[in-house]
Amino acid sequence: MNRYSFFIRPSFLILILGISLLQYRCSKKMDTALLINKSIAAHGGKEKWGNVSTITYIKKTILYQPNGEIEQENRQKISHYFQPNSTQIEWERSDVQYKSIVQNGEIHLFENGIEVYDSLQLSQVRQSSNGALYVFWQPYKLLDIGTKLEYEGQTNLLDSLPVHVLKVTYPEGNQNDIWHYFFDAKTFKLSATQVNHEGRISLIINEVVETKTGMYLNKIRKSYFLDSLEKINYLRAAYDYEIQTLIYR
């Protein structure tokens, strides 16, 4: 036995630690990738999602005040087109017909058929269009480039439903928004999302999904404002989605 038998060189120790850290990081990435892939598979699979050409649906929204009274009701007809990607939204407010079209970075807004060029309104249209696709097209949108994903393990949603937790942020986009996605621990379907937007936290629960498309898209969702302890404060919004048209390539 030589004099180095019980001595671990510092360089060797650093190498071992480095390999362990790399393996840990890879395992975290694998956990995240596996979770998303399982969820997309549970929602019909990548091929089905990737073959959609057009989808049109009616979205009804009811906003509530803290005392439970209805603050506002909206109805929108939303169409998403793929390759090229575009979103068209139609709605009515105060007997005025509106239509917005966002495609290839261009934004168009029409009031009773007359185009509007107000920069503030166009900015709001862009946000609404992007938000509509982002919310409705989950979990597939989690595959978008620029999405930072961190697997945070399992928990019980509302102290009852076992779920996997995925933290989602957008370093190149809405840097201040922090999302958490909750996937059913058994089925891997998307159960709920939570977003921290400028200090206000909302929990959006997928109460009912549709079954016609095989992708289990949103049907009925409810959004709750949470308090500082992340407990439900009050119901802020209820959403109802009704698919009108689904066209595959």
Phi and psi in degrees as GROMACS dihedral restraints (atoms count N, CA, C in turn):
[ dihedral_restraints ]
;  ai    aj    ak    al  type     phi  dphi    fc
    3     4     5     6     1   -91.1    20    10
    4     5     6     7     1   176.0    20    10
    6     7     8     9     1   -75.2    20    10
    7     8     9    10     1    -4.1    20    10
    9    10    11    12     1  -101.2    20    10
   10    11    12    13     1     4.9    20    10
   12    13    14    15     1   -61.1    20    10
   13    14    15    16     1   -35.4    20    10
   15    16    17    18     1  -111.6    20    10
   16    17    18    19     1    22.8    20    10
   18    19    20    21     1  -121.1    20    10
   19    20    21    22     1   123.1    20    10
   21    22    23    24     1  -100.0    20    10
   22    23    24    25     1   119.2    20    10
   24    25    26    27     1   -65.2    20    10
   25    26    27    28     1   143.0    20    10
   27    28    29    30     1   -56.3    20    10
   28    29    30    31     1   -39.7    20    10
   30    31    32    33     1   -64.2    20    10
   31    32    33    34     1   -36.8    20    10
   33    34    35    36     1   -68.7    20    10
   34    35    36    37     1   -39.9    20    10
   36    37    38    39     1   -63.1    20    10
   37    38    39    40     1   -41.9    20    10
   39    40    41    42     1   -62.6    20    10
   40    41    42    43     1   -40.2    20    10
   42    43    44    45     1   -61.8    20    10
   43    44    45    46     1   -44.7    20    10
   45    46    47    48     1   -61.4    20    10
   46    47    48    49     1   -45.0    20    10
   48    49    50    51     1   -63.1    20    10
   49    50    51    52     1   -39.3    20    10
   51    52    53    54     1   -64.0    20    10
   52    53    54    55     1   -42.7    20    10
   54    55    56    57     1   -64.8    20    10
   55    56    57    58     1   -40.9    20    10
   57    58    59    60     1   -62.9    20    10
   58    59    60    61     1   -42.7    20    10
   60    61    62    63     1   -64.6    20    10
   61    62    63    64     1   -41.2    20    10
   63    64    65    66     1   -62.9    20    10
   64    65    66    67     1   -42.4    20    10
   66    67    68    69     1   -64.1    20    10
   67    68    69    70     1   -37.6    20    10
   69    70    71    72     1   -64.2    20    10
   70    71    72    73     1   -46.1    20    10
   72    73    74    75     1   -63.9    20    10
   73    74    75    76     1   -41.2    20    10
   75    76    77    78     1   -63.7    20    10
   76    77    78    79     1   -39.4    20    10
   78    79    80    81     1   -65.1    20    10
   79    80    81    82     1   -36.1    20    10
   81    82    83    84     1   -64.5    20    10
   82    83    84    85     1   -42.8    20    10
   84    85    86    87     1   -63.5    20    10
   85    86    87    88     1   -40.3    20    10
   87    88    89    90     1   -64.9    20    10
   88    89    90    91     1   -38.8    20    10
   90    91    92    93     1   -59.9    20    10
   91    92    93    94     1   -44.5    20    10
   93    94    95    96     1   -65.3    20    10
   94    95    96    97     1   -49.0    20    10
   96    97    98    99     1   -62.2    20    10
   97    98    99   100     1   -41.8    20    10
   99   100   101   102     1   -63.8    20    10
  100   101   102   103     1   -42.1    20    10
  102   103   104   105     1   -61.7    20    10
  103   104   105   106     1   -47.6    20    10
  105   106   107   108     1   -64.7    20    10
  106   107   108   109     1   -44.4    20    10
  108   109   110   111     1   -62.6    20    10
  109   110   111   112     1   -40.1    20    10
  111   112   113   114     1   -65.1    20    10
  112   113   114   115     1   -38.7    20    10
  114   115   116   117     1   -67.8    20    10
  115   116   117   118     1   -44.9    20    10
  117   118   119   120     1   -63.0    20    10
  118   119   120   121     1   -39.5    20    10
  120   121   122   123     1   -61.4    20    10
  121   122   123   124     1   -40.2    20    10
  123   124   125   126     1   -67.9    20    10
  124   125   126   127     1   -21.9    20    10
  126   127   128   129     1  -100.8    20    10
  127   128   129   130     1    26.1    20    10
  129   130   131   132     1   109.8    20    10
  130   131   132   133     1   -20.6    20    10
  132   133   134   135     1    98.5    20    10
  133   134   135   136     1   154.2    20    10
  135   136   137   138     1   -60.2    20    10
  136   137   138   139     1   -39.5    20    10
  138   139   140   141     1   -61.7    20    10
  139   140   141   142     1   -43.6    20    10
  141   142   143   144     1   -63.1    20    10
  142   143   144   145     1   -46.5    20    10
  144   145   146   147     1   -63.4    20    10
  145   146   147   148     1   -42.8    20    10
  147   148   149   150     1   -70.6    20    10
  148   149   150   151     1   -16.5    20    10
  150   151   152   153     1   -95.2    20    10
  151   152   153   154     1     0.7    20    10
  153   154   155   156     1   -72.4    20    10
  154   155   156   157     1   130.7    20    10
  156   157   158   159     1   -97.8    20    10
  157   158   159   160     1   -45.4    20    10
  159   160   161   162     1  -146.4    20    10
  160   161   162   163     1   141.0    20    10
  162   163   164   165     1  -139.5    20    10
  163   164   165   166     1   132.5    20    10
  165   166   167   168     1  -125.9    20    10
  166   167   168   169     1   136.0    20    10
  168   169   170   171     1  -149.2    20    10
  169   170   171   172     1   158.6    20    10
  171   172   173   174     1   -99.0    20    10
  172   173   174   175     1   128.5    20    10
  174   175   176   177     1  -115.3    20    10
  175   176   177   178     1   119.3    20    10
  177   178   179   180     1  -106.6    20    10
  178   179   180   181     1   131.2    20    10
  180   181   182   183     1  -124.3    20    10
  181   182   183   184     1   132.3    20    10
  183   184   185   186     1  -121.0    20    10
  184   185   186   187     1   122.8    20    10
  186   187   188   189     1   -99.3    20    10
  187   188   189   190     1   139.0    20    10
  189   190   191   192     1  -117.7    20    10
  190   191   192   193     1   148.2    20    10
  192   193   194   195     1   -84.5    20    10
  193   194   195   196     1   165.5    20    10
  195   196   197   198     1   -56.8    20    10
  196   197   198   199     1   -28.0    20    10
  198   199   200   201     1   -84.4    20    10
  199   200   201   202     1     2.6    20    10
  201   202   203   204     1    94.3    20    10
  202   203   204   205     1    -7.5    20    10
  204   205   206   207     1   -74.1    20    10
  205   206   207   208     1   148.7    20    10
  207   208   209   210     1   -73.1    20    10
  208   209   210   211     1   127.6    20    10
  210   211   212   213     1   -92.9    20    10
  211   212   213   214     1   -39.2    20    10
  213   214   215   216     1  -163.8    20    10
  214   215   216   217     1   148.0    20    10
  216   217   218   219     1  -127.4    20    10
  217   218   219   220     1   135.9    20    10
  219   220   221   222     1  -132.3    20    10
  220   221   222   223     1   151.6    20    10
  222   223   224   225     1  -135.8    20    10
  223   224   225   226     1   126.3    20    10
  225   226   227   228     1  -129.2    20    10
  226   227   228   229     1   143.8    20    10
  228   229   230   231     1  -104.5    20    10
  229   230   231   232     1   118.2    20    10
  231   232   233   234     1  -119.6    20    10
  232   233   234   235     1   132.7    20    10
  234   235   236   237     1  -125.2    20    10
  235   236   237   238     1   129.1    20    10
  237   238   239   240     1  -111.0    20    10
  238   239   240   241     1   129.8    20    10
  240   241   242   243     1  -116.4    20    10
  241   242   243   244     1   142.5    20    10
  243   244   245   246     1  -121.7    20    10
  244   245   246   247     1   137.6    20    10
  246   247   248   249     1    55.9    20    10
  247   248   249   250     1    78.3    20    10
  249   250   251   252     1   -79.6    20    10
  250   251   252   253     1   155.3    20    10
  252   253   254   255     1   -78.6    20    10
  253   254   255   256     1   131.4    20    10
  255   256   257   258     1  -158.4    20    10
  256   257   258   259     1   158.2    20    10
  258   259   260   261     1  -132.8    20    10
  259   260   261   262     1   132.3    20    10
  261   262   263   264     1  -121.3    20    10
  262   263   264   265     1   131.8    20    10
  264   265   266   267     1  -126.5    20    10
  265   266   267   268     1   133.4    20    10
  267   268   269   270     1  -123.9    20    10
  268   269   270   271     1   136.8    20    10
  270   271   272   273     1  -157.5    20    10
  271   272   273   274     1   170.4    20    10
  273   274   275   276     1  -129.4    20    10
  274   275   276   277     1   138.7    20    10
  276   277   278   279     1  -147.3    20    10
  277   278   279   280     1   125.5    20    10
  279   280   281   282     1    53.1    20    10
  280   281   282   283     1    46.5    20    10
  282   283   284   285     1    63.7    20    10
  283   284   285   286     1    17.5    20    10
  285   286   287   288     1  -109.0    20    10
  286   287   288   289     1   130.6    20    10
  288   289   290   291     1   -90.9    20    10
  289   290   291   292     1   128.0    20    10
  291   292   293   294     1  -117.5    20    10
  292   293   294   295     1   147.5    20    10
  294   295   296   297     1  -146.1    20    10
  295   296   297   298     1   130.2    20    10
  297   298   299   300     1  -121.3    20    10
  298   299   300   301     1   145.4    20    10
  300   301   302   303     1  -134.9    20    10
  301   302   303   304     1   124.8    20    10
  303   304   305   306     1  -121.2    20    10
  304   305   306   307     1   119.7    20    10
  306   307   308   309     1  -152.9    20    10
  307   308   309   310     1   130.9    20    10
  309   310   311   312     1    51.6    20    10
  310   311   312   313     1    39.9    20    10
  312   313   314   315     1    82.0    20    10
  313   314   315   316     1    -8.7    20    10
  315   316   317   318     1   -93.1    20    10
  316   317   318   319     1   141.4    20    10
  318   319   320   321     1  -123.4    20    10
  319   320   321   322     1   131.3    20    10
  321   322   323   324     1  -131.1    20    10
  322   323   324   325     1   135.9    20    10
  324   325   326   327     1  -130.5    20    10
  325   326   327   328     1   132.5    20    10
  327   328   329   330     1  -124.5    20    10
  328   329   330   331     1   136.3    20    10
  330   331   332   333     1  -116.0    20    10
  331   332   333   334     1   113.7    20    10
  333   334   335   336     1    51.4    20    10
  334   335   336   337     1    40.6    20    10
  336   337   338   339     1    84.8    20    10
  337   338   339   340     1    -5.3    20    10
  339   340   341   342     1  -102.5    20    10
  340   341   342   343     1   128.3    20    10
  342   343   344   345     1   -71.0    20    10
  343   344   345   346     1   140.0    20    10
  345   346   347   348     1  -109.8    20    10
  346   347   348   349     1   138.5    20    10
  348   349   350   351     1  -118.9    20    10
  349   350   351   352     1    10.5    20    10
  351   352   353   354     1   -64.4    20    10
  352   353   354   355     1   123.9    20    10
  354   355   356   357     1   -63.9    20    10
  355   356   357   358     1   -36.7    20    10
  357   358   359   360     1   -66.3    20    10
  358   359   360   361     1   -44.0    20    10
  360   361   362   363     1   -65.1    20    10
  361   362   363   364     1   -38.6    20    10
  363   364   365   366     1   -66.6    20    10
  364   365   366   367     1   -36.7    20    10
  366   367   368   369     1   -64.9    20    10
  367   368   369   370     1   -40.2    20    10
  369   370   371   372     1   -65.8    20    10
  370   371   372   373     1   -36.2    20    10
  372   373   374   375     1   -63.7    20    10
  373   374   375   376     1   -43.8    20    10
  375   376   377   378     1   -59.8    20    10
  376   377   378   379     1   -46.3    20    10
  378   379   380   381     1   -62.1    20    10
  379   380   381   382     1   -42.3    20    10
  381   382   383   384     1   -64.9    20    10
  382   383   384   385     1   -41.9    20    10
  384   385   386   387     1   -66.6    20    10
  385   386   387   388     1   -46.8    20    10
  387   388   389   390     1   -62.8    20    10
  388   389   390   391     1   -40.9    20    10
  390   391   392   393     1   -65.9    20    10
  391   392   393   394     1   -38.0    20    10
  393   394   395   396     1   -62.3    20    10
  394   395   396   397     1   -45.7    20    10
  396   397   398   399     1   -68.7    20    10
  397   398   399   400     1   -41.1    20    10
  399   400   401   402     1   -60.5    20    10
  400   401   402   403     1   -45.1    20    10
  402   403   404   405     1   -72.2    20    10
  403   404   405   406     1   -45.2    20    10
  405   406   407   408     1   -75.9    20    10
  406   407   408   409     1   -28.2    20    10
  408   409   410   411     1  -100.6    20    10
  409   410   411   412     1    41.8    20    10
  411   412   413   414     1  -104.5    20    10
  412   413   414   415     1   148.4    20    10
  414   415   416   417     1   -88.4    20    10
  415   416   417   418     1     3.0    20    10
  417   418   419   420     1   -59.8    20    10
  418   419   420   421     1   -32.9    20    10
  420   421   422   423     1   -66.5    20    10
  421   422   423   424     1   -15.3    20    10
  423   424   425   426     1   -69.2    20    10
  424   425   426   427     1   -10.7    20    10
  426   427   428   429     1   -84.4    20    10
  427   428   429   430     1    -5.6    20    10
  429   430   431   432     1   -60.1    20    10
  430   431   432   433     1   143.2    20    10
  432   433   434   435     1   -63.8    20    10
  433   434   435   436     1   140.4    20    10
  435   436   437   438     1    93.5    20    10
  436   437   438   439     1    -0.1    20    10
  438   439   440   441     1   -90.1    20    10
  439   440   441   442     1   122.3    20    10
  441   442   443   444     1   -97.6    20    10
  442   443   444   445     1   124.1    20    10
  444   445   446   447     1  -119.5    20    10
  445   446   447   448     1   135.9    20    10
  447   448   449   450     1  -136.2    20    10
  448   449   450   451     1   120.1    20    10
  450   451   452   453     1   -78.6    20    10
  451   452   453   454     1   129.2    20    10
  453   454   455   456     1  -115.6    20    10
  454   455   456   457     1    15.0    20    10
  456   457   458   459     1    90.6    20    10
  457   458   459   460     1  -155.0    20    10
  459   460   461   462     1  -116.4    20    10
  460   461   462   463     1   153.2    20    10
  462   463   464   465     1  -152.5    20    10
  463   464   465   466     1   179.9    20    10
  465   466   467   468     1  -109.7    20    10
  466   467   468   469     1   110.9    20    10
  468   469   470   471     1   -67.9    20    10
  469   470   471   472     1   127.2    20    10
  471   472   473   474     1    54.1    20    10
  472   473   474   475     1    32.3    20    10
  474   475   476   477     1    63.1    20    10
  475   476   477   478     1    19.6    20    10
  477   478   479   480     1  -140.3    20    10
  478   479   480   481     1   -42.0    20    10
  480   481   482   483     1   -98.2    20    10
  481   482   483   484     1   116.7    20    10
  483   484   485   486     1   -67.0    20    10
  484   485   486   487     1   126.1    20    10
  486   487   488   489     1  -139.6    20    10
  487   488   489   490     1   154.4    20    10
  489   490   491   492     1   -87.0    20    10
  490   491   492   493     1   143.0    20    10
  492   493   494   495     1  -114.2    20    10
  493   494   495   496     1   129.2    20    10
  495   496   497   498     1  -124.5    20    10
  496   497   498   499     1   121.6    20    10
  498   499   500   501     1   -87.6    20    10
  499   500   501   502     1   131.4    20    10
  501   502   503   504     1  -128.2    20    10
  502   503   504   505     1   125.2    20    10
  504   505   506   507     1  -133.9    20    10
  505   506   507   508     1   166.8    20    10
  507   508   509   510     1  -132.6    20    10
  508   509   510   511     1    86.3    20    10
  510   511   512   513     1   -57.8    20    10
  511   512   513   514     1   -30.8    20    10
  513   514   515   516     1   -96.6    20    10
  514   515   516   517     1    -1.9    20    10
  516   517   518   519     1  -121.7    20    10
  517   518   519   520     1  -115.1    20    10
  519   520   521   522     1   -79.0    20    10
  520   521   522   523     1    83.2    20    10
  522   523   524   525     1   -65.5    20    10
  523   524   525   526     1   -25.9    20    10
  525   526   527   528     1   -86.8    20    10
  526   527   528   529     1   -12.0    20    10
  528   529   530   531     1   -86.9    20    10
  529   530   531   532     1   129.9    20    10
  531   532   533   534     1  -118.7    20    10
  532   533   534   535     1   118.5    20    10
  534   535   536   537     1  -103.6    20    10
  535   536   537   538     1   149.6    20    10
  537   538   539   540     1  -129.6    20    10
  538   539   540   541     1   131.1    20    10
  540   541   542   543     1  -109.1    20    10
  541   542   543   544     1   136.4    20    10
  543   544   545   546     1  -117.1    20    10
  544   545   546   547     1   118.9    20    10
  546   547   548   549     1  -111.2    20    10
  547   548   549   550     1   132.8    20    10
  549   550   551   552     1   -52.8    20    10
  550   551   552   553     1   129.0    20    10
  552   553   554   555     1   -65.8    20    10
  553   554   555   556     1   -22.5    20    10
  555   556   557   558     1   -98.0    20    10
  556   557   558   559     1   -47.4    20    10
  558   559   560   561     1   -94.0    20    10
  559   560   561   562     1   -20.8    20    10
  561   562   563   564     1    69.2    20    10
  562   563   564   565     1     9.3    20    10
  564   565   566   567     1   -73.2    20    10
  565   566   567   568     1   153.5    20    10
  567   568   569   570     1   -73.8    20    10
  568   569   570   571     1   118.5    20    10
  570   571   572   573     1   -93.5    20    10
  571   572   573   574     1   -35.7    20    10
  573   574   575   576     1  -168.7    20    10
  574   575   576   577     1   165.4    20    10
  576   577   578   579     1  -133.1    20    10
  577   578   579   580     1   156.4    20    10
  579   580   581   582     1  -136.4    20    10
  580   581   582   583     1   134.9    20    10
  582   583   584   585     1  -130.5    20    10
  583   584   585   586     1   133.5    20    10
  585   586   587   588     1  -102.5    20    10
  586   587   588   589     1   105.1    20    10
  588   589   590   591     1  -114.2    20    10
  589   590   591   592     1   105.5    20    10
  591   592   593   594     1    54.6    20    10
  592   593   594   595     1    41.8    20    10
  594   595   596   597     1    90.4    20    10
  595   596   597   598     1   -11.9    20    10
  597   598   599   600     1  -100.5    20    10
  598   599   600   601     1   126.8    20    10
  600   601   602   603     1  -106.5    20    10
  601   602   603   604     1   129.0    20    10
  603   604   605   606     1  -120.5    20    10
  604   605   606   607     1   137.9    20    10
  606   607   608   609     1  -111.5    20    10
  607   608   609   610     1   120.5    20    10
  609   610   611   612     1  -112.2    20    10
  610   611   612   613     1   114.8    20    10
  612   613   614   615     1  -101.0    20    10
  613   614   615   616     1   131.6    20    10
  615   616   617   618     1   -85.6    20    10
  616   617   618   619     1    96.4    20    10
  618   619   620   621     1   -78.7    20    10
  619   620   621   622     1   -37.9    20    10
  621   622   623   624     1  -140.4    20    10
  622   623   624   625     1   138.6    20    10
  624   625   626   627     1  -116.8    20    10
  625   626   627   628     1   154.8    20    10
  627   628   629   630     1   -79.7    20    10
  628   629   630   631     1   160.4    20    10
  630   631   632   633     1  -124.4    20    10
  631   632   633   634     1     2.4    20    10
  633   634   635   636     1   -74.5    20    10
  634   635   636   637     1   -37.2    20    10
  636   637   638   639     1   -86.5    20    10
  637   638   639   640     1   -19.7    20    10
  639   640   641   642     1    82.8    20    10
  640   641   642   643     1     1.9    20    10
  642   643   644   645     1  -105.8    20    10
  643   644   645   646     1    -4.2    20    10
  645   646   647   648     1    53.1    20    10
  646   647   648   649     1    54.1    20    10
  648   649   650   651     1   -75.6    20    10
  649   650   651   652     1   168.1    20    10
  651   652   653   654     1   -58.4    20    10
  652   653   654   655     1   138.9    20    10
  654   655   656   657     1  -121.6    20    10
  655   656   657   658     1   -57.6    20    10
  657   658   659   660     1  -130.8    20    10
  658   659   660   661     1   126.0    20    10
  660   661   662   663     1  -131.0    20    10
  661   662   663   664     1   149.1    20    10
  663   664   665   666     1  -131.3    20    10
  664   665   666   667     1   135.7    20    10
  666   667   668   669     1  -112.5    20    10
  667   668   669   670     1   127.7    20    10
  669   670   671   672     1  -118.1    20    10
  670   671   672   673     1   136.7    20    10
  672   673   674   675     1   -78.8    20    10
  673   674   675   676     1   137.2    20    10
  675   676   677   678     1  -104.0    20    10
  676   677   678   679     1   156.8    20    10
  678   679   680   681     1   -88.8    20    10
  679   680   681   682     1  -171.4    20    10
  681   682   683   684     1   -65.8    20    10
  682   683   684   685     1   -19.9    20    10
  684   685   686   687     1   -95.8    20    10
  685   686   687   688     1     8.5    20    10
  687   688   689   690     1    60.7    20    10
  688   689   690   691     1    36.8    20    10
  690   691   692   693     1  -105.1    20    10
  691   692   693   694     1   153.5    20    10
  693   694   695   696     1   -61.9    20    10
  694   695   696   697     1   126.9    20    10
  696   697   698   699     1   -93.3    20    10
  697   698   699   700     1   -60.4    20    10
  699   700   701   702     1  -161.7    20    10
  700   701   702   703     1   161.4    20    10
  702   703   704   705     1   -73.4    20    10
  703   704   705   706     1   121.2    20    10
  705   706   707   708     1   -96.7    20    10
  706   707   708   709     1   -38.3    20    10
  708   709   710   711     1  -152.4    20    10
  709   710   711   712     1   150.9    20    10
  711   712   713   714     1  -126.5    20    10
  712   713   714   715     1   136.4    20    10
  714   715   716   717     1  -124.3    20    10
  715   716   717   718     1   138.6    20    10
  717   718   719   720     1  -129.1    20    10
  718   719   720   721     1   126.7    20    10
  720   721   722   723     1  -116.0    20    10
  721   722   723   724     1   134.2    20    10
  723   724   725   726     1  -130.0    20    10
  724   725   726   727     1   114.0    20    10
  726   727   728   729     1   -73.9    20    10
  727   728   729   730     1   129.4    20    10
  729   730   731   732     1   -98.5    20    10
  730   731   732   733     1   -45.6    20    10
  732   733   734   735     1  -141.6    20    10
  733   734   735   736     1   139.5    20    10
  735   736   737   738     1  -138.5    20    10
  736   737   738   739     1   118.2    20    10
  738   739   740   741     1  -120.7    20    10
  739   740   741   742     1   130.3    20    10
  741   742   743   744     1   -99.5    20    10
  742   743   744   745     1   158.1    20    10
